[in-house]
Amino acid sequence: MMGGELPMKEAEMAIAALDSDGDGLLSLEDFIALMEAGGKEQKLNDLKVAFDMYDTESCGFITPKSLKKMLKKMGESKSIDECKSMIK
């Protein structure tokens, strides 16, 4: 579930179920398997959630302004012109 909260007990159970080598950690291969495990509907929903994070103006598009705002939240400062170039 992208962007949601997961209680510690459920997180531990999820890691235990996905941990292929039993070391208590998710390897890259484990993570890839997790990402590929969801059905098409779940993947589309995850993409929509991710898109909506960038569509801060709720206009159905990622605008340079909304991209700049989201990048700033992630600690990356870009100008509007740089954001325009990224979108192109």
N, C-alpha and C positions, 0 to 999 in steps of 0.2 A: 504494500500500500504506500504510494508516494505521498509524502507530506503529512501523513497521519502519525498519531502517537501510538506506541506499542508498549504495553506494560512489560517490565523487566522479565517476568516469568515467561511470558509469551515469546519474547525475543530470544531468551535462552533456549526454549523449546524449538524455535524455528532454526536457530543456528545448529543445534544438535541434530535436527532432521536433515539439514543440508550439508553438514560438515563431512566431506567424503573421506578424510584421513583421520578423523577423530581427535584432532589437536585442539579443538575448541575454537578454531578460527575459520573464517570463510576465505578460501583461496580465490584467485582470479577464476579458476575453472568452476568452483562452487558458485561464485557470483554470476558467471555467464549462464550456468545451468538454471539458476534462480530466475534470471531475466528472460530466458527462453521458455520457461515452464508455463507462464501465463498464456491463456488462450488469446485469440485474436481480439475478442471484445475487451479483455483486460488490458491488452497492449494499447488499443485505441484509446481507452479511458485514461491510461497513464500518460499518453501523449497529449491528450486534451488538458489534463491537469497541468502538465509542464507548460503547454502553450499558454494556458490561462494565467500562469505566473508572470509571463512576459507581456500579456495583453492587459496591462494595468489600466488602460483607458476603456476597457470593455467594448471595443469597437470591432472586434473580429480580426484585427491585424496587429502585428508587432510593428509599432511605429518607432522611429529613431528615439523619440522622447521616452517611450516605455522601455525600450532596450537599455537606454542610458540609465534609467531609474533602477532597473533590475540589476544591471552590472554593478552599479554603485552599492546596492545591498550586498553584493557578493565581494565587495572590496576592490573592485576594479573601476578606475575612473577613465571614462572615454568622452570625447567631445561628441556633439551632435553630428558633425561631419564624419567622424570615425564610425559612428553608429549607422549612418546612412550607407557608408561603404560596406559595412558588415552585412547589412540587409540585402544590398545589391548582390 
